């Protein structure tokens, strides 16, 4: 987009000024997509076995005794049943989802900041922290729309089927089943949970990273610049804090989403009817209270710290190298 100001005449009298965005938006957007995808896929390889355990803990039926006593027991049973391969079952969908999620997050986060800066802060080099939180929240809400279908298939592949003789369906078979049962809208089952998690989580993720990074810059004796690149170990610490913040604060929404998306696999439909977001939340609360809503949270935060640290470090490193 050209750097010159643009104006649209309205009724030949009033002119509406459009925000002037920085040049080379296409190139910067391409970098966000490519670097975000690479960082997301690398992080997914690290975290996926822990994510599988998390989903299996979250999706335990509320009308039966708990199958797993905790994360370590779930790891043990999963390894005994399928080996390490079973913990990576269904990784193809989340690998694609990680590429889509992170490219969309980084792209929309930067673009929203550019729009806000051009509209309300044209003379400011640094945006207020509240604006960064808002940018992260909007970025997460946008990302949730493309992420829900991917997570639906991922969650259904991660849940073990009853009986060892049952052959687990692949992603294409699950896609066909969802479309046959619920049509195209069925792929957005659990969207409310994803929207809450990603909107609040986006603010927490980017806010955590930006906040911790700002603290490092503030107390650094070597630099006082707000835009100076941090050392790798500080980037990783900021990324780890971002990952824990994202997962812990909005984990109940993720638990409800996972339960809704796997109810067909675990036969949780009530009287043949699908449960709503609120109904699923009430059922979980009756099962174990707050503990049920945070089932699997510990292992999720444990895996998100190194994964998120790796994602931000890879992204920032690629951006710095190709700047």
HELIX and SHEET records of a PDB file:
HELIX    1   1 UNK A   25  UNK A   58  1                                  34    
HELIX    2   2 UNK A   71  UNK A   87  1                                  17    
HELIX    3   3 UNK A   91  UNK A  120  1                                  30    
HELIX    4   4 UNK A  129  UNK A  158  1                                  30    
HELIX    5   5 UNK A  171  UNK A  182  1                                  12    
HELIX    6   6 UNK A  184  UNK A  188  5                                   5    
HELIX    7   7 UNK A  191  UNK A  218  1                                  28    
HELIX    8   8 UNK A  232  UNK A  249  1                                  18    
HELIX    9   9 UNK A  251  UNK A  261  1                                  11    
HELIX   10  10 UNK A  277  UNK A  288  1                                  12    
HELIX   11  11 UNK A  290  UNK A  293  1                                   4    
HELIX   12  12 UNK A  297  UNK A  321  1                                  25    
SHEET    1   A 2 UNK A   6  UNK A  10  0                                        
SHEET    2   A 2 UNK A  14  UNK A  18 -1                                        
END                                                                             
